[in-house]
Amino acid sequence: MPLDTLDALVRSNFTSLDGVTIDHTSFAQLTTLHLGGTPAATIRCATTRAVVDVVTLLDAHNIPLIIVGGGSNLVVADGELPVVAVVLECDAIAIDTTTGLVEVEAGAVWDHVVDLCVEQGLGGLECLSGIPGSAGATPVQNVGAYGVEISDLLTEVELYHRDSGKREWVAAADLELAYRYSNLKFTARAVVLAIRLQLYTDGLSAPIRFGELARSLNLPQSEAEARTNPRTVREAVLQLRGMKGMVYDENDHDTWSAGSFFTNPIVSAEQAETVRALVRTTFDDDTARRMPCFDVGDQRKLSAAWLIDRAGFSKGYPHEGAARLSTKHTLALTNRGNATTQDLVALAQEIRDGVEQKFGVRLHPEPVWIGVSID
Ligand SMILES: Cc1cc2nc3c(=O)[nH]c(=O)nc-3n(C[C@H](O)[C@H](O)[C@H](O)COP(=O)(O)OP(=O)(O)OC[C@H]3O[C@@H](n4cnc5c(N)ncnc54)[C@H](O)[C@@H]3O)c2cc1C
């Protein structure tokens, strides 16, 4: 469908809906990478009812759409795109400090939710401080950081099923949440309208499982998985993330990213030993011994950041150019202010291929791609 027809169709059908506003904000303005062209229309929904109405109508007209929260996990093509961006701005938050039950609408800013819960004395979310984006996107890739994943606290999600038109609360278990995965990711089969969380009411944080965080909190090694003050943990996490450029800041190009660009590869135990042998040949015994490698059932999780660095792509690579690795973290691909999506894709390909040539491990991107691909 030509773009102007699409625009006219959207305007004639959607302008009268309650809680809906329409503009032409580009993906460069909607995403933390500040990349991507212009959608046929940008429809902002202030209520969950408006989200359901808009998605129902777009689907009825077979108009392609992309749900956008904070745009912090999106890589979008340059140019004009025959797709409507549906931006979720419904953001009610209900916190019950007696039971620890929290219900949040999808468009709420995630870090605001964490901050409010910590402020009201509830524990559990503090390790997920500083993750950009919306509450509704947290189940989509089962966000995680510093040893905690949203699956540890999520009990239910309210979904709008696009095929059946049904709106219902479903158990978190039905989403098959796993490392940076749910059955919502890459499928767009349903819209998350709201989430429910069960937090701790005893004034303590989630167990601290991440070594770097435990050290920064001065927790004794003998107290593995200790629980402590949620506010102190939140501050420590924000400080650690800040040093790595992992707290989004409009004024810092090191944070114009999608966070970790590649997921940590999960490989067989045999392949992990092959990689270790290659590291030994390329470097030395000591480097091979220290290669990060964690048990995940009978498989092994390697560190994408470590492999990228050892493949010769150091922080800031390629030290000039519009798209570069963050100067604070090898796993974040960044826009230095004037990059195009094509610049970013070229860098992503170079890094993925460089790691594969050196260690035989193929890295897979974590963000969702719209109108463009790494292959
Ligand atoms: C600096 C930085 C640091 C980051 N650190 C982390 C981290 O520590 N851990 C981590 O896991 N991630 C991290 N991320 C990635 C990102 O912040 C998370 O994945 C976040 O949950 C994305 O939320 P969003 O609202 O921005 O989603 P968007 O980018 O707007 O959307 C991402 C995908 O989810 C879909 N989606 C969004 N909302 C909904 C909804 N309500 N219903 C259905 N589908 C939806 C979109 O259609 C799209 O496919 C980081 C990103 C940045 C820029």
The ligand as an SDF file (V2000), in Angstrom:
LIG
                    3D

 53 58  0  0  0  0  0  0  0  0999 V2000
   21.6980    1.3630   27.5590 C   0  0  0  0  0  0  0  0  0  0  0  0
   20.8720    0.0730   27.5030 C   0  0  0  0  0  0  0  0  0  0  0  0
   21.0250   -0.8930   28.4740 C   0  0  0  0  0  0  0  0  0  0  0  0
   20.2530   -2.0660   28.4300 C   0  0  0  0  0  0  0  0  0  0  0  0
   20.4230   -3.0090   29.4180 N   0  0  0  0  0  0  0  0  0  0  0  0
   19.6800   -4.1420   29.4130 C   0  0  0  0  0  0  0  0  0  0  0  0
   19.8370   -5.1200   30.4520 C   0  0  0  0  0  0  0  0  0  0  0  0
   20.6200   -4.9570   31.3860 O   0  0  0  0  0  0  0  0  0  0  0  0
   19.0900   -6.2410   30.3790 N   0  0  0  0  0  0  0  0  0  0  0  0
   18.1780   -6.4580   29.3780 C   0  0  0  0  0  0  0  0  0  0  0  0
   17.5230   -7.5060   29.3830 O   0  0  0  0  0  0  0  0  0  0  0  0
   18.0040   -5.5450   28.3850 N   0  0  0  0  0  0  0  0  0  0  0  0
   18.7260   -4.4060   28.3880 C   0  0  0  0  0  0  0  0  0  0  0  0
   18.5730   -3.4750   27.3830 N   0  0  0  0  0  0  0  0  0  0  0  0
   17.6150   -3.7460   26.2900 C   0  0  0  0  0  0  0  0  0  0  0  0
   16.2290   -3.0740   26.5010 C   0  0  0  0  0  0  0  0  0  0  0  0
   16.3030   -1.9810   27.3710 O   0  0  0  0  0  0  0  0  0  0  0  0
   15.1940   -4.0620   27.0610 C   0  0  0  0  0  0  0  0  0  0  0  0
   15.0450   -5.1430   26.1930 O   0  0  0  0  0  0  0  0  0  0  0  0
   13.8290   -3.3810   27.2570 C   0  0  0  0  0  0  0  0  0  0  0  0
   12.9660   -4.2450   27.9720 O   0  0  0  0  0  0  0  0  0  0  0  0
   13.1730   -2.9660   25.9580 C   0  0  0  0  0  0  0  0  0  0  0  0
   12.0490   -2.1830   26.3000 O   0  0  0  0  0  0  0  0  0  0  0  0
   11.4160   -1.1520   25.2950 P   0  0  0  0  0  0  0  0  0  0  0  0
   10.1380   -0.6770   25.8940 O   0  0  0  0  0  0  0  0  0  0  0  0
   12.4110   -0.1090   24.9670 O   0  0  0  0  0  0  0  0  0  0  0  0
   11.1280   -2.0860   24.0480 O   0  0  0  0  0  0  0  0  0  0  0  0
   11.1490   -1.6260   22.5100 P   0  0  0  0  0  0  0  0  0  0  0  0
   12.5500   -1.4330   22.0750 O   0  0  0  0  0  0  0  0  0  0  0  0
   10.2050   -0.5100   22.2850 O   0  0  0  0  0  0  0  0  0  0  0  0
   10.5990   -2.9650   21.8210 O   0  0  0  0  0  0  0  0  0  0  0  0
   11.3740   -4.1350   21.8000 C   0  0  0  0  0  0  0  0  0  0  0  0
   10.5240   -5.2990   21.2700 C   0  0  0  0  0  0  0  0  0  0  0  0
    9.4780   -5.5840   22.1930 O   0  0  0  0  0  0  0  0  0  0  0  0
    8.2050   -5.3830   21.5690 C   0  0  0  0  0  0  0  0  0  0  0  0
    7.3490   -4.7830   22.5730 N   0  0  0  0  0  0  0  0  0  0  0  0
    7.5810   -3.6620   23.3010 C   0  0  0  0  0  0  0  0  0  0  0  0
    6.5700   -3.4520   24.1400 N   0  0  0  0  0  0  0  0  0  0  0  0
    5.6810   -4.4510   23.9480 C   0  0  0  0  0  0  0  0  0  0  0  0
    4.4230   -4.7760   24.5090 C   0  0  0  0  0  0  0  0  0  0  0  0
    3.8630   -4.0330   25.4720 N   0  0  0  0  0  0  0  0  0  0  0  0
    3.7720   -5.8800   24.0560 N   0  0  0  0  0  0  0  0  0  0  0  0
    4.3120   -6.6590   23.0880 C   0  0  0  0  0  0  0  0  0  0  0  0
    5.4980   -6.3910   22.5110 N   0  0  0  0  0  0  0  0  0  0  0  0
    6.1690   -5.2970   22.9420 C   0  0  0  0  0  0  0  0  0  0  0  0
    8.4730   -4.4830   20.3890 C   0  0  0  0  0  0  0  0  0  0  0  0
    7.4920   -4.6360   19.3880 O   0  0  0  0  0  0  0  0  0  0  0  0
    9.8270   -4.9770   19.9440 C   0  0  0  0  0  0  0  0  0  0  0  0
    9.6840   -6.1570   19.2090 O   0  0  0  0  0  0  0  0  0  0  0  0
   19.3210   -2.2810   27.3900 C   0  0  0  0  0  0  0  0  0  0  0  0
   19.1830   -1.2940   26.4000 C   0  0  0  0  0  0  0  0  0  0  0  0
   19.9390   -0.1240   26.4600 C   0  0  0  0  0  0  0  0  0  0  0  0
   19.7660    0.9340   25.3980 C   0  0  0  0  0  0  0  0  0  0  0  0
  1  2  1  0
  2  3  1  0
  2 52  2  0
  3  4  2  0
  4  5  1  0
  4 50  1  0
  5  6  2  0
  6  7  1  0
  6 13  1  0
  7  8  2  0
  7  9  1  0
  9 10  1  0
 10 11  2  0
 10 12  1  0
 12 13  2  0
 13 14  1  0
 14 15  1  0
 14 50  1  0
 15 16  1  0
 16 17  1  0
 16 18  1  0
 18 19  1  0
 18 20  1  0
 20 21  1  0
 20 22  1  0
 22 23  1  0
 23 24  1  0
 24 25  2  0
 24 26  1  0
 24 27  1  0
 27 28  1  0
 28 29  2  0
 28 30  1  0
 28 31  1  0
 31 32  1  0
 32 33  1  0
 33 34  1  0
 33 48  1  0
 34 35  1  0
 35 36  1  0
 35 46  1  0
 36 37  1  0
 36 45  1  0
 37 38  2  0
 38 39  1  0
 39 40  1  0
 39 45  2  0
 40 41  1  0
 40 42  2  0
 42 43  1  0
 43 44  2  0
 44 45  1  0
 46 47  1  0
 46 48  1  0
 48 49  1  0
 50 51  2  0
 51 52  1  0
 52 53  1  0
M  END
$$$$
